[in-house]
Amino acid sequence: MRKILHIDMDAFYASVEQRDFLEYRGKPVVVGGRPEQRGAVAAASYEARQYGIHSAMPARVAQQRCPELIFAPPRFEVYKQVSGQIREIFHRYTDLVEPLSLDEAYLDVTVNALGEPSALVLARRIKADIQTATQLTASAGVSVNKFLAKMASGQNKPNGLTLILPEQAEAFVAALPIEKFHGIGQVTARKMHALGVATGADLRSWTEADLVQHFGKAGRFYYRVAQGQDDRPVNPNRLRKSIGAERSFAPDLTTLAQMTAALERVTQEVVRRLQDLHRRGHTLTLKVKYANYRQITRSRTFAHAIGAESPLGSWAQEMLIAHLDRHQPVRLLGLTLSNLESTGDPGYLQLSLEV
């Protein structure tokens, strides 16, 4: 039987800021752009969350909910450095580490460097090591598969540790609100509610064929996790799906010259990230959000992979000029390269897609 951990740092970006700046401790803090910059919340401290503030919320709305809210500018190099410390700790215990982002990862500790049979003991040790090295807390979920471990880690935040035994899985999933299921977003949850599915028990009553009919291939995943089943391995060579960058503007951009100059800066950031990560891709996507909040995306797919050495800026400008509504000011521009593959760097592995 597998022993899987899901380790999730608690309010990671905001906690790093509170660790490094004494004046932030115990106060509502968000990391992200300020309201006058038309920014959004990237992370919220637990003090800020008490006001209903959450990630992706517009900064303007967050400030309305908490006028004394502190806005901390993001320091991604610091977060990356701390994330590196955390991953070094993971690899003391197992090589089967699948990072999901800077602040969370799956670990398969069925076989581990300590020869420790208890996954719960290992989770406690990893949490303690993280706190000693970084002065930050993490929450851990322990179970027999990735889905259950992920659900467990969110049960007792912050600084939580939750174990779901195989014999507990059925009851745990049955009681879980459908909105809490990992892999079910807001749109899908609304559709499920419309179909009378509010909990895991409701979801379990559906056949796999019916779920596939309503939700496509994802229906197969929903059917399995409703039974508490998840055969996905912890994949240390998990490839990211896209690399991109975007910027919002205050005031809005009103001329084509402003827009093309801004898009060039966004493109330069994408090029830098492609170089850092040694990646290439096939699909280039431009994102434009107008002052009235209408948003468009336009994509161009290439037969051969393109990368940092390609004229990404020229292609992005062509898409912008071809599809731009010139009667509307622009508040955000973004550029993303997806359908990625490796550039052949030995640190990366080309993986085949599961069908």
Stockholm file with secondary structure:
# STOCKHOLM 1.0

chainA/1-355         MRKILHIDMDAFYASVEQRDFLEYRGKPVVVGGRPEQRGAVAAASYEARQYGIHSAMPARVAQQRCPELIFAPPRFEVYKQVSGQIREIFHRYTDLVEPLSLDEAYLDVTVNALGEPSALVLARRIKADIQTATQLTASAGVSVNKFLAKMASGQNKPNGLTLILPEQAEAFVAALPIEKFHGIGQVTARKMHALGVATGADLRSWTEADLVQHFGKAGRFYYRVAQGQDDRPVNPNRLRKSIGAERSFAPDLTTLAQMTAALERVTQEVVRRLQDLHRRGHTLTLKVKYANYRQITRSRTFAHAIGAESPLGSWAQEMLIAHLDRHQPVRLLGLTLSNLESTGDPGYLQLSLEV
#=GR chainA/1-355 SS CCCEEEEEETTHHHHHHHHHCGGGTTSCEEEECCGGGTCBEEEECHHHHTTTCCTTCBHHHHHHHCTTCEEECCCHHHHHHHHHHHHHHHHHHCSCEEEEETTEEEEECSSCTTCCSCHHHHHHHHHHHHHHHHSCCEEEEEESSHHHHHHHHTSSCSSCEEECCHHHHHHHHHHSBGGGSTTCCHHHHHHHHHTTCCBHHHHHTSCHHHHHHHHTTHHHHHHHHHTTCCCCCCCTTCCCSEEEEEEEEEEEECSHHHHHHHHHHHHHHHHHHHHHHTEEEEEEEEEEEETTSCEEEEEEEEEEEECTTSCHHHHHHHHHHHHCCTTSCEEEEEEEEEEEEECSCTTCCCCCCCC
#=GC SS_cons         CCCEEEEEETTHHHHHHHHHCGGGTTSCEEEECCGGGTCBEEEECHHHHTTTCCTTCBHHHHHHHCTTCEEECCCHHHHHHHHHHHHHHHHHHCSCEEEEETTEEEEECSSCTTCCSCHHHHHHHHHHHHHHHHSCCEEEEEESSHHHHHHHHTSSCSSCEEECCHHHHHHHHHHSBGGGSTTCCHHHHHHHHHTTCCBHHHHHTSCHHHHHHHHTTHHHHHHHHHTTCCCCCCCTTCCCSEEEEEEEEEEEECSHHHHHHHHHHHHHHHHHHHHHHTEEEEEEEEEEEETTSCEEEEEEEEEEEECTTSCHHHHHHHHHHHHCCTTSCEEEEEEEEEEEEECSCTTCCCCCCCC
//
